[in-house]
Amino acid sequence: MAITDRAKAANSKAILVLRNLDEEFVSENGYKNAAMQDLRKRDSIVCKKCNLDNEIPSFDVRSMQCRGCKWIIWITADTFYHRVRLFRPRVVIMRWLEMGIIVSANQAAKLLTVSNDTVNLIYKQVGIVVSKLMLDNTVEEPSFYCLDIMDRRSTETPAREPAVAEEFEIQATAKETTDSSNDFDIRITLLNENEQSIFEVLDDKEKSFDQISEQSQLDSSVLSSTLMSLELYGLIKTAAGGRFTRNDVQTATALKDKTELKNQKTLVTTFIYFIKDYFQGISRKYLQLYFSLHWLSFDRQRWKINSLRNACASHPHISYDETLTYVTSPIVRFVPG
């Protein structure tokens, strides 16, 4: 897919910043020392064996000996840098984000000569840290406002279903738990003009193909393909004798509310353009973490140089399993851009 102008500009800035950082820190050891300095800002470190508080040494070491029981204490243990072997990718990516420079995982991996998996893990861990700091000036909206950019499958996507099916499933589950009579099936928001026309014709009474054709004024070929689309969405079902009826979903006010939904969706329009410019599309699973990247991209008042590094250094270890099992809730939180 073609790279956008915004992404090209960000990549150029990222290359310049990377050169400057490599000149500043010289080697992997220099990057490690920078990260260790962040960790040494803690007052002390507790020995897990004897629970004794130990002063963290000022010199550049990754481990130390407990002054009480002589147990070896790893300064990076249970921190953001827990068992990290390469510090350079983390320090560089955090500096990019502190400067509002957004680079795709693929491009970042090329620039940093690491795997895409490594970069994706760093982005997810940073996203989790930042999402927990979204306490003030945030807006809450349903995740289905972002359907336009949910075009990548994840481990949560139902088998043999399109990427957006993940959103349908989680919203259906949320509806069951909240049992709100005001909710409506979000699949309605995806209907084009022909699909909407047919859907309005159908109700809980079975209708034949000819009856639907007469009332919708659509020719047979268009009607046939459109009925198939609605059936794939799960909004209609075929009864005996090739007759059609709406599926059992709450749709009484859905079509009327579709226009209102579009108006409300403008709150996340900037974010949607952000995703399309830098990532083209994303999976629903990590949607909330991309809202974190969006906040980092524009808020220079909150995110200044070293602010993200400090936030990550003071955050407990985020395990691989924690990132793997992360799933965005039906309601997302974000800072409007």
Sequence and secondary structure as in RCSB ss.txt:
>XXXX:A:sequence
MAITDRAKAANSKAILVLRNLDEEFVSENGYKNAAMQDLRKRDSIVCKKCNLDNEIPSFDVRSMQCRGCKWIIWI
TADTFYHRVRLFRPRVVIMRWLEMGIIVSANQAAKLLTVSNDTVNLIYKQVGIVVSKLMLDNTVEEPSFYCLDIM
DRRSTETPAREPAVAEEFEIQATAKETTDSSNDFDIRITLLNENEQSIFEVLDDKEKSFDQISEQSQLDSSVLSS
TLMSLELYGLIKTAAGGRFTRNDVQTATALKDKTELKNQKTLVTTFIYFIKDYFQGISRKYLQLYFSLHWLSFDR
QRWKINSLRNACASHPHISYDETLTYVTSPIVRFVPG
>XXXX:A:secstr
    HHHHHHHHHHHHHHHHHHHHH SHHHHHHHHHHHHTTSS EE TTT  EE   SSS SEEE TTT  EEET
TTTBTTTT S  HHHHHHHHHHHTT    HHHHHHHHTS HHHHHHHHHHHHHHHHTT  SS EEEEGGGGGGGB
 S  TTS TTS TTHHHHHHHHHHHHHH  TT   GGGGG  HHHHHHHHH  SS B HHHHHHHHT  HHHHHH
HHHHHHHHTSEEEETTTEEEE S   TTHHHHHHHHHHHGGGGHHHHHHHHHHTS B STTHHHHHHHHHHHH T
TTS TTHHHHHHHTSB   HHHHHS    SEEEE   
